[in-house]
Amino acid sequence: MFVAREEELKLLENLLTQKTSSFMVVYGRRRIGKTETIRHFIKENNLTSIEITGVYGANKVAQINTFVRKIERASRGKVEASSKLKEWQDVFFLLEDYIESQDDKKKVVFLDEFPWLDTHRSGFLSAFSEFWNDFCTRRDDVLLIVCGSATTYMINKIVRNRKTLHNRVTHKINMQAFKLSAVSKLLETKGCRYSQKSVVDTYMVFGGVAKYINDMDCHKQQLENIEFQCFNKNGLLIYEYQELYESLFKNAQWHYKVMTLLSGKWSGYIQKDIAKSLNTSASVVKDVLEELELSGFLMSLPKFGQKSREKIYRATDSFSYFYNKWMKDNQTLSWKNIALSQPYKVWSGFAFENICHIHSDEIKKALGISGVNTAVHYWNYVAKESHEKGAQIDMLLEHTDGSRNIDIVECKYYDDKFSISKKYYEELRNKLQVFNEQTKHRYNIRLIFVTTFGMVKNEYYNELVHHDIEMGALIG
């Protein structure tokens, strides 16, 4: 079952019109849909292809045997190894023979789980480099796609390679998680008849990871699916959090520690505070944060109006938040009891705010400013005097078109229409006042609300709110 990925498919389809061979790198977290997207592209365009997948934990001999077997099967007897091959260079020579045995049309060489093929001191990467540099680049009919979940490897060994593959990659796709619209479409295609609120509730747990969504059983209620996947001993996600980072990163203990730390604080941390909390160096944290951001686990937001480059890092991966809050230490509570509890309602409010951050483009579209260049910031002010009041803005959309327009976005997850109370009205007025004072009234401010079911248009709404957006706009 395949939905969405229109942008990625368009990038792949553009390669078919290239008059030279192409070297495409696809990377992203596991279970995100990389392999299925490439297979769908090959099938829809009826392309001649060979797919070879690295074997996790296998040694050089086993990897070579698997690789050779795939070539021989794909060639249907046209190409066979004359003897048992022991070196990668000979394996790629055999692959060249296979390619030359095919017609002159574009053909796909798809190497999946590429990092697993490159075992220690095997000579794989140098042989692969020779295959691309000395064979593929002399032709115009090869579409070489390498794919892998191990982000550290894919970035450092291929995309940023400083040796034989330096500047050889012609195209790349950083596969990110689905947005709400794609999750809703996938659920509908599967036959899950869920309300918009149930789709949002599902996203709070599974995020936009295609495999997590696709494994839901449409004969079960949404709560039953979460109960099974996350709390049943046979569920897909019981050990997912522990295994996730090991499959993606080298020295993954730091990625695990950083994400566990960030998942415990919605507002996030600056880099030096992360290093201090984990008792490690800033250089270790810097590389880890970069790799986690490239993989879609977190986002970095600059503080508005701050000249230094200091950023705040926030986890955006829904499952990491859910695991650390509800699964990690849960031994006795049933999920249905958790989902009906007051602590879960409070947690859901923050989870909805996280969804709003992920869907800033959809918020812009609902506001009619899709064509306006913007930057997303956080902002806070800590009171320095006893007579002052502090304030914090978690989502601030700055219009960077010279207009000095700023949208302050408030996200509220509520079971009914949200109504601004007198107390909350006073908090909002203080927030706007402090921001205006600290920025010397230089900006045109609009207060925007994103809610589940809309807002009550009371006197407080009419005075402060410029526009409100319902969750349906995020789903599309």
N, C-alpha and C positions, 0 to 999 in steps of 0.2 A: 504494500500500500504506500503510495508516494504522493505527497502534496508539497506545495510551496517550492522554495529554493529557486525562484524565477531568476534572481540576479546571478546566482552561481551558475545556473544552466546557460544563461546568456553569455557569460564569460567563456564557458567551455565551448559553446557553439561558435563563438567568434574565431576560435582556433582553427575551425574547419576551412575558413577562407584564407588563412595565412599561406603565403607562397613559400614558406620555409618550414622546417621541422620546429616543433614547439616543446618546451620543457616546462611543464606545469607542476607546481608544488601545492598540495592541499594538506592543511594541518588544522587541528582543533581537538578538543577534549574527546574522549571515547564516548561512544553511544550517541554522538551528536548527529550522525547521518552522512558522514563523508563517503563511505563505501557505497551506500545506497544511491547517493546523488550521482556518483560517477557511473555506476551500473545503469542507472536510468538514462543518463546522457548517451551512453553507448547503445542501449536498446532502442531508444527513440529515434536515433539517427542511423540505425542499422549499420553500425560500423564493424569492420574487421578488428578483432581485439584479442589480446592475450592478457589474462589476469594471473599474477603470481603473488602469493601472500606469504610474508615472513612467518615463521613458526616461533612462537614465544618460548624462550629458554632453550631452543635447540642449538646444537653445536654446528660448526662449519660444515661437516660432512652431511648432516641431516638437511641443512638449509640447501646445500648444493643438489642433493638428491631430489628434493621436492621441486626445486627450480627446473632442473633438467626434465623431470617427469612432466611438468606442466607444458614445457616447450614441445616435447614429443607428442603429447596428446593433442595440443592445439594444431600442430602441423599435419595431423592425420596421416602419418607415415612418410611425409615428404622429408622430414629432418629427423635424424636419430644420431645419438652420440655413438661414435665408433668404439669407445671404451669407457670405463668408469672415470668420470672427470673428477679431479681433485682440487683444481685451482679455479678461482672465480674468472680469471681472464679467459680460460677455455669455455666456461659457461656462457659468457657474453658473446664469444665468437659463435657459439651455437645459436644464441638468440639472433645474431646478425644473419645467420643462414636462414632462420625461420622468416625474418622480415623480408629477405630477398626472394623467398619462395612465394610470397603473396603478390597480389596484383598491384597496380600503380596508385590505387586510391589511398586516401588517408587511413592510417591504421593506428590503433591505440595500443601502447605498451603500458599496462597499468600494474605498477609495483605497490602493493598494499602492505601496510605495517612495515614500511621500509626500514625503520631503525632496527627491527628484529633480525633482518638479514645481515646486518653489519656486526657480526660477532667479533670478539676481541682478537686483534692481530690476524684477521682472516684475509686481508687484502681486498675486501669487497669494495670499499669506497673508491680505491684507486682504479680498480677494474671497471667499475660503473662510470667513473669520470672519463676513462678512455673510450668506453662505448659511446657516450654522448659526444665528446669532443672530436673523435676521429671517425665515427661512423654516422651518427644521426645528423650532425651539422652539415654533412656533405650531401644530404638528401633533403627532399621537400615533402615527404609523405609520412613522417613519424610524429605522432602525438604522444610524447612520453609524459606520463602522469605518475608522480610518486606521492604517496599518501601515508600519513602516520599520526598517531595520537601523542607520541612522545615529543612534546613541544620543544623541550630543551635541545634535543637532537635536531629536529627539523629546522629550527632557527639557526643554531650555531654551526651545524655540519653541512647544511645545504644552502639556506637563504643567505647566510652571512659567511659562507666559506671563503677563506682567504688564500686557498691553494688552488688545486686543479679545477675546482668548480666556481672560482671567483667570477661573479657577474655572468654566470652561465644560465641561471634561471630566467626564463623569459616571461613567465606569468605565475601568480600565486593567488591562492584563496585561503583566507583565514576564516574557517567555517565557525560561525557563531550559533548560539542557541536560537530556537524559534522565538518569535514574538507571539503575543496573545492571539493575533489573527490567524497565524498558522496552526497554533495549538487547537483553536476552536474549529478550524477547517479539518484538521486531522481527526479530532473526536467525532465530528459530524460524519466524515467519510467512513469511520469505523462503525457508525451506527449508535454512538453514545448520545442520547437526547438530554443534554445538560443545559441548564439555564446559563445566562451570562455570568451570574454570580458563582455558579458551580465551576465554570471554566476558570474564573479568577481564583477561586479557592484551590483548584487543582494546580494552577501555576504557582501559587504560594508554596506548594510542596515539591513539585517536580520541576518547576521552571520550564524552560523551553527545550528540554533534552528529548529528542525524538524517540529514542528507545524507551524511556520511562513512560511516555504518553502512549506509544504504540502497544505496550504490554498491558494496558488497562483492559479489563474485561467489561464489555458494554452490557452484560447481563447483570452486573453488580451496580449498586449505587456508588456515587462518587466517594462517600465515606468508607464504604466496604473495600473499594479499590486501594485506598490509602492504608487501611487496616492490614490488608493482605501484603501489599508490596513492602511496607515499612516495618511491620510488627510481627508478621507471621514468619516462622522459621524457614518457610519455602519461598519467601518473597524475594524479588530481584534485588532489593535495595538494603537488605539486612546488613551486609558487609561492604556495601558500595563505597562508603566514605573512607574506610580504611584502605581499600584497594585503588581508589580513584587516582590519588596523587602519585602512587608508586608506578602506575601505568603511564603517567604523563611526563614526569620530571626526574632528572638526575638529582641525587641528594634530596629526595622528596620529603625528608623529615622536616625541612625548613618550610616547604610549601604547606605541609600539613599544619605545622605550628602557626604559621601566619594566618591561614584561613580559619583555623579554630579561634585564634585571637580576634580576628575581625568579625567573625560570626557572633561574637558575644557583645558587640557594641554597634548599634545601628548607625550612629553618627560617624564612626570610623576613627582612624588614628593618622597622625603625621608620621613620616618615615622614622624620625629619630626616636619617637615614643614606641614604635613597634620594635626597633632594635633594643631599646632599653628594657621593654617588657619581656623580651625573649633572651636577654642577656647574650647578645651577639653583636657583631660589627655592622656598621651602616652599609658596608660594601656587600656583605652577604644578603642583607635585606633588600638592597637596591636591585640586584639581579633577580631575586625571587619575586619581587613585586612586579617587575617588568614582564616576567614570564607568565605570572598569574593574570595580568591584565591582557596580554596578548591572547590568552586562552579563554577569556571571557568570564573569569571568576570574580573579578573586581573591577572597579573604575576609580580613576583619580580625578579629583575636582580641585581646581585652584581656588583659593580664597579670593573673593571679589575685592578689587581695589588694592591688593597686596603686590608690591613691586618684586618681592623675592619670589623664587620659584617653588617655594614650599607648597605642597599639595596635601590634601587629606585623601586617604585611601579607604574606600568603602567596599565591603563584600557585596556583590550583586547576585551571586549564585544562590538561588532559592533553596535548593536541597541542602546546601551547607548550613544555612540558617536553621532549616527545619531539623536536620539531624542533631545539631548541637543543642538545640532547645528542647526537643521532644523525644528523640530516639536514644541519645547517648547514654543517659543514666536511667532510662525507663525500664523498670523490671516488672511492675505490677499493674499500672493503670492501663485501661483499655483506651483505644483511640477515640471511640465514640464519647467516652466520658471526658477526655481531654478537649475534644472539639466543641463541647457544650459548656466548657468552664469559662469563668471570667478571665483567668490568665491568658487563655487562648484568644479571647476576643481582643485583649490588649495587644498581644503579639501580632494578631492579624492586622491591626492598624499600622504597625511598623512595616509588616510585610507588604501591605498595599502601597505604602510610600516607596518601598524599594521597587515595586512594579512600575510606579510612575517614573522613577529615575530611568529605568530601562526603556520606557516608552516616551521619552522626551520628544522624539520626532512626531509621534502620534498626537501628543498634546499640541505641538506647534500646528499641525494640520487642522485640528479642531478649532484653534484660535485664528486660523486663516493667515498664518505667517510662515507657511512652509518655505516660501521663497526668500525669507529674510535670514541673513546670516546671524547666528546666535552663538553664545557660549554659555554653558551650564556651570554655575559656581555654587559654593556654599559661602555663608557669611555669618560671623558672630561678633558680638561685642561683649566683653567682660567688664562689668562696672568697676571703675577705679576709685570712685568716691562714694561715700555713704548715701548721698542724695541721688545718685544715679541708678538707673535700671539697666540690666543687661538684656540682650536679645539674641536669638539664633534663627537663621533662615537656612533650611536644609536644601532647598531647591530654588535657585534664582536664575532666570533666563535673561541674559543681557543681550540686547539687540546691538550687534556690532557694526551697524550700518551708519553710525554717526548720529543717530536720532536721539540718543540718551534715553531710550525707552527701556524699562526693566519690568519683567513680569515676576512677581513673587508668587510661587505656587504652593498651595496648601493641599495636602491629600488626606481625605477622610473616608475611612471604611466604616460603613454603618448599615444596619439592617433595614433602614427606612430612609426617608428623606432626611437630610442632615439640617439641623436648625442651629444657628449661631445663638448661643446663650449670652446673657449680659456679661458674665464672667469672661467667656471666651472673646467676646467683643472687645472688652478692655485689654485683653492680652494682645489681640491683633492691632489695636490702636497703638499700644506701646511699641510693638515690633516695628510698625511703620514709622512711628515718631523717632525711635532710636536710630533706625536706618537713615532717615532723612537728616537727622542732626549730625551723624557721623560722616555722612557723604556730602554735607553742606548744601543739601536741597538741590543737588545738581541734576537729578534724574526724574523722569516722568514715570511714576510707579502705577502699575495695575496689579490688583490682587485677584489671583485666579484660584478657583477651587476645582479639584478633581474628586468626585464622590461616586459612590456605588449607584444611588438611585436619585440623584439630584438634590436640590436644596429647597428649604422653606423660604419663601421670599418675604421675610419679616423686615422690620425697620432696620435691624442691624445689617442684614444682607443689602438692603437698598442703599445704605450709606457707604459701605466699604467695598462690596464685591463688584468687580468689573465684568467677570464672566465665570460661569460654572460649567464644568464638563462632566458628563456621566461616563461610567466605565465602558459603556457600549462604544464610545469613540476610541477607546484604546484597543478594543477588539476589532473594530472596523466593519 
